[in-house]
Amino acid sequence: MTTMTKPEAEPTPQGSEPFLSVRDLYVQFATEDGTVKAVDGLSFDLERGKTLGIVGESGSGKSVTNMAILGLHNPRNTTITGEIMLDGQELTGASERTLEKLRGKKMSMVFQDSLTALSPYYTVGRQIAEPFMKHTGASKRDARARAIEMLGKVGIPQPQTRVDDYPHQFSGGMRQRAMIAMALVCDPDLVIADEPTTALDVTVQAQILDLLKDLQQESGTAIILITHDLGVIANTADDVVVMYAGRAVERGSVRDILKTPEHPYAWGLLRSIPRLSASTDVPLAPIPGSPPSLLNPPSGCPFHPRCEFTAQVAGGRCSTERPLLPVGRGSACHLTTDQKRVIFDEQIQPRLR
């Protein structure tokens, strides 16, 4: 397995450590067809009270990364290497008992599909109260009171009565709010939100994102927001990592990524977002082709089979040489800084208006 000689993460101020530090993370799955390289040398940092958006198409490695942080992969067919440090504690290779103590209390997750993540056999209140009892030793009475408090905090009307309802009695938006209440019931330091607004209408999406932001400001929680939609992170994230084929291909502040993206894949994601100001006669511009197979990823830059700018890179390097992600703001692309600026200004930006 190829190991990067240079960690692709942004440096933190001297004398301080990031709350979450991921260094040179590899996640591989053993299958009958071969080894799936789901995460391939990923590094990033996250500070307390900040939100990191991880953006990319389905299959780019976003959810796999965060399942690795939580220790939710099946160890029988999964190999995880690299370093995952949470508040100074190493999670890679930690025992299941250690991870169980951390999950729910120190770190938690808001899953994508609330209808399947919530058990249909138990009331919403019981499912919120259970982790609170487990991690704090609270009585059933106190845990129920905490569940009611959390339902009210996330905006569920009449929480004193809705606490005894079952998931199917909640709307999609209310179930997502209940999932957030469950994730935050023990005041964790890290919350991972995996596509928390999928299948919700635009109004409810905005409410859920505003809720996460308000709760973060109140508690100082660090949040990882996983999404395929750059529009979702526009008013939510502080920093963004763009993933493709298990790798980080661009990193920067949310302003950098939305205003002056540098990687052709990020350009494609931006161009595929529908705009209210656009003419209805102008078709959307999807990224051509399909994401690569992680069983046998392409050599060189993993995006080169779908990239329209490879001819501008001398020597055919896109298909033979893997571009590295520089420390700090930057992108893993063989185009020069001047080439990126000209292409964005002349070809990409006009299409975004």
C-alpha positions in Angstrom: 0.0 0.0 0.0 1.4 3.4 -1.0 2.0 5.7 2.0 2.2 9.4 1.6 5.4 10.9 2.8 3.8 14.3 3.5 0.7 14.7 5.7 -2.0 16.6 3.8 -3.3 18.7 6.6 -3.4 22.4 7.5 -1.0 23.3 10.3 -2.4 24.5 13.6 -1.0 27.4 15.6 2.2 26.6 17.4 1.7 25.3 20.8 -1.9 24.2 20.2 -3.4 20.9 19.1 -6.6 20.6 17.0 -9.5 19.0 18.7 -9.8 16.3 16.0 -6.7 15.4 13.9 -6.8 12.9 11.1 -3.5 12.0 9.6 -2.8 9.8 6.5 -6.0 7.8 7.0 -6.5 4.7 4.8 -9.7 2.6 5.0 -9.8 -0.6 2.9 -12.5 -3.3 2.6 -11.7 -6.9 1.6 -14.3 -8.2 -0.9 -14.6 -11.2 -3.1 -13.6 -9.0 -6.1 -10.6 -7.5 -4.4 -9.6 -4.7 -2.0 -11.7 -1.5 -2.1 -9.6 1.5 -1.3 -12.4 3.6 0.2 -10.2 6.2 1.8 -6.7 6.8 0.4 -4.4 8.9 2.5 -6.7 11.5 3.9 -5.7 14.2 6.5 -7.5 17.1 8.0 -8.0 19.0 11.3 -11.0 20.4 13.1 -11.1 22.9 16.0 -13.6 23.1 18.8 -16.7 25.2 17.9 -16.0 25.0 14.2 -17.8 23.2 11.3 -15.9 21.3 8.7 -17.8 20.5 5.5 -16.8 17.3 3.7 -18.1 17.5 0.1 -18.1 15.0 -2.7 -20.2 12.7 -4.8 -21.6 9.4 -3.5 -18.7 6.9 -3.2 -16.0 9.6 -2.6 -15.3 8.3 0.9 -17.1 10.9 3.0 -19.2 8.6 5.1 -16.5 5.9 5.3 -14.2 8.4 6.8 -16.6 9.4 9.5 -17.6 5.8 10.3 -13.9 5.2 10.8 -13.7 8.1 13.3 -16.6 6.6 15.2 -15.2 3.1 15.0 -18.3 1.6 13.3 -16.7 -0.5 10.6 -16.7 -4.2 10.7 -13.2 -5.2 11.8 -13.5 -8.6 10.1 -13.3 -7.2 6.6 -11.9 -3.6 7.2 -8.3 -2.5 7.5 -7.8 1.0 8.9 -4.4 2.7 9.2 -3.3 6.2 10.0 -3.9 8.4 13.0 -7.2 9.6 14.3 -6.7 11.8 17.4 -9.8 13.1 19.3 -8.9 15.6 22.0 -5.5 13.9 22.4 -6.8 10.3 22.4 -5.9 7.9 19.7 -8.9 6.2 18.1 -7.2 4.1 15.5 -6.9 0.6 17.0 -8.8 1.5 20.1 -10.8 -1.3 21.7 -14.6 -1.6 21.2 -15.1 -1.0 24.9 -13.2 2.3 24.7 -15.1 3.4 21.6 -18.5 2.6 23.2 -17.6 4.9 26.1 -16.8 7.7 23.6 -19.8 7.2 21.2 -22.7 9.3 22.4 -20.8 11.0 25.1 -17.7 12.4 23.5 -18.7 12.0 19.8 -22.0 11.3 18.1 -23.6 11.1 14.7 -26.7 12.3 13.0 -27.5 9.7 10.4 -28.8 10.4 6.9 -32.0 8.4 7.0 -33.8 9.1 10.2 -36.6 6.6 9.4 -34.2 3.7 9.3 -31.8 5.0 12.0 -34.7 5.2 14.6 -36.1 2.0 15.8 -39.8 1.6 15.0 -40.4 -0.5 18.1 -39.6 2.2 20.7 -40.9 5.6 21.4 -38.8 8.6 20.3 -38.4 9.7 23.9 -37.0 6.3 25.0 -34.5 6.3 22.2 -33.2 9.7 23.2 -33.2 8.8 26.9 -31.3 5.5 26.5 -27.8 7.0 25.7 -28.3 9.6 28.5 -28.9 6.8 31.1 -26.0 4.8 29.7 -23.4 7.5 29.9 -24.6 9.5 32.9 -26.2 6.8 35.1 -29.4 8.9 35.3 -32.7 7.4 36.4 -35.5 6.7 34.0 -37.4 9.7 35.4 -34.5 12.1 34.9 -33.7 10.7 31.5 -37.3 11.2 30.4 -37.1 14.8 31.6 -33.9 15.2 29.6 -35.5 13.8 26.5 -38.4 16.2 26.8 -35.9 19.1 27.3 -34.0 18.1 24.2 -37.1 17.7 22.1 -38.1 21.2 23.1 -34.6 22.5 22.4 -34.7 21.2 18.8 -38.1 22.7 18.1 -40.5 19.8 18.5 -43.9 21.3 19.5 -45.6 19.9 22.7 -42.5 17.8 23.7 -44.3 16.6 26.9 -46.7 14.6 24.8 -44.6 13.9 21.6 -42.0 12.2 23.8 -44.2 9.2 23.8 -44.8 9.1 20.1 -43.2 6.6 17.7 -41.0 7.6 14.8 -43.7 6.9 12.2 -45.8 9.5 13.9 -43.2 12.2 13.2 -42.8 14.0 9.9 -39.4 13.7 8.1 -38.2 17.1 9.4 -39.4 16.2 13.0 -37.6 12.9 12.9 -34.4 14.6 11.8 -34.8 17.0 14.7 -35.3 14.0 17.0 -32.1 12.5 15.6 -30.2 15.7 16.4 -31.7 15.7 20.0 -30.5 12.1 20.4 -27.0 13.0 19.1 -26.7 16.0 21.5 -28.4 14.6 24.6 -25.1 13.9 26.3 -23.5 17.2 25.2 -20.8 15.6 22.9 -17.8 17.6 21.8 -18.0 16.3 18.3 -21.1 15.8 16.1 -20.9 14.2 12.7 -23.9 15.0 10.5 -24.2 12.7 7.6 -26.3 14.3 4.9 -28.8 15.6 7.6 -31.0 17.3 5.1 -31.4 14.6 2.4 -35.0 14.1 1.2 -36.2 17.2 3.1 -37.8 20.1 1.4 -35.8 23.4 1.1 -37.6 25.1 3.9 -37.0 22.2 6.4 -33.4 21.9 5.1 -32.7 25.5 6.1 -34.4 25.0 9.5 -32.2 21.9 10.3 -29.0 23.6 9.3 -29.9 26.7 11.3 -30.7 24.4 14.3 -27.3 22.8 14.1 -25.6 26.2 13.9 -27.6 27.6 16.9 -26.8 24.5 19.0 -23.1 24.7 18.1 -23.0 28.4 19.2 -24.7 27.4 22.4 -22.4 24.5 23.3 -19.2 25.0 21.3 -19.5 21.6 19.6 -17.3 20.7 16.7 -19.3 19.6 13.7 -18.4 17.6 10.6 -21.1 18.1 8.0 -21.1 15.5 5.2 -22.8 16.5 2.0 -22.7 16.2 -1.8 -24.2 19.7 -2.1 -21.9 22.8 -1.9 -25.0 24.9 -1.4 -25.7 23.2 1.9 -22.4 24.2 3.4 -22.5 27.8 2.1 -23.9 29.3 5.4 -22.9 26.5 7.7 -19.3 25.5 7.4 -16.1 27.3 8.3 -13.8 25.1 6.3 -14.3 22.6 3.5 -12.6 19.5 2.3 -13.5 18.4 -1.2 -13.2 14.6 -1.6 -12.9 12.5 -4.7 -12.1 8.8 -5.0 -11.2 8.6 -1.3 -8.8 11.5 -1.5 -8.9 15.2 -0.5 -8.5 17.1 -3.8 -9.0 20.6 -2.4 -9.2 22.3 1.0 -9.8 25.8 2.1 -12.2 28.1 3.9 -15.8 28.0 2.8 -15.3 31.4 1.1 -12.3 30.1 -0.8 -14.1 27.0 -2.0 -17.2 28.9 -3.1 -15.7 32.0 -4.5 -12.3 30.9 -5.9 -12.2 27.1 -6.2 -9.1 25.7 -7.8 -9.7 22.0 -8.6 -11.6 21.1 -11.8 -13.8 18.7 -9.7 -14.8 21.6 -7.4 -15.6 23.6 -10.5 -17.9 20.8 -11.7 -19.7 20.6 -8.4 -20.4 24.4 -8.4 -21.6 24.3 -12.0 -24.1 21.6 -11.3 -25.9 23.6 -8.7 -29.3 25.0 -10.0 -29.6 28.8 -9.8 -32.8 30.8 -9.4 -31.3 33.5 -11.6 -30.4 31.2 -14.5 -32.6 31.0 -17.6 -34.8 28.0 -17.8 -33.5 27.5 -21.4 -30.0 26.9 -20.1 -29.4 23.2 -19.2 -27.6 22.1 -16.1 -23.9 21.2 -16.5 -23.3 17.9 -14.9 -19.8 16.5 -14.4 -19.2 14.1 -17.4 -18.6 10.4 -16.8 -18.9 8.5 -13.6 -16.9 8.2 -10.4 -14.0 5.7 -10.7 -14.1 2.2 -9.3 -12.3 2.0 -5.9 -11.3 -1.5 -6.6 -9.1 -0.4 -9.4 -8.8 3.4 -9.3 -7.1 5.2 -12.2 -3.4 6.0 -12.1 -2.2 9.5 -11.6 -4.9 12.1 -10.8 -8.1 10.1 -10.0 -10.2 12.8 -11.7 -8.3 12.8 -15.0 -10.6 10.5 -16.9 -13.4 13.1 -16.4 -11.4 16.3 -16.6 -11.7 18.5 -19.6 -8.4 20.3 -18.9 -5.8 17.5 -19.0 -4.5 18.6 -22.4 -3.2 21.8 -20.8 -0.8 19.8 -18.5 2.5 19.0 -20.2 3.9 15.5 -20.4 0.7 13.7 -19.7 1.3 13.9 -16.0 -2.4 13.8 -15.2 -2.6 10.1 -16.1 0.8 9.0 -14.6 1.6 11.2 -11.6 -0.5 11.7 -8.5 -0.8 15.4 -7.6 -0.3 16.2 -3.9 -2.5 18.4 -1.9 -0.2 21.3 -0.6 -0.2 22.3 3.1 -2.7 25.1 3.7 -5.0 26.4 1.0 -4.7 24.6 -2.2 -5.7 21.8 -4.5 -4.3 18.5 -5.8 -4.0 19.4 -9.4 -1.2 19.6 -12.0 -2.5 22.8 -13.5 -0.3 25.8 -12.5 -1.7 28.5 -10.4 -1.8 30.9 -13.4 -3.7 28.3 -15.5 -6.3 27.7 -12.8 -6.8 31.4 -12.4 -7.3 32.0 -16.2 -9.6 28.9 -16.6 -11.7 29.9 -13.7 -12.0 33.6 -14.7 -12.7 33.0 -18.4 -14.5 29.6 -18.5 -16.0 28.7 -15.1 -17.0 31.9 -13.4 -19.2 33.2 -16.3 -21.2 30.0 -16.1 -21.9 30.5 -12.4 -23.6 33.9 -12.8 
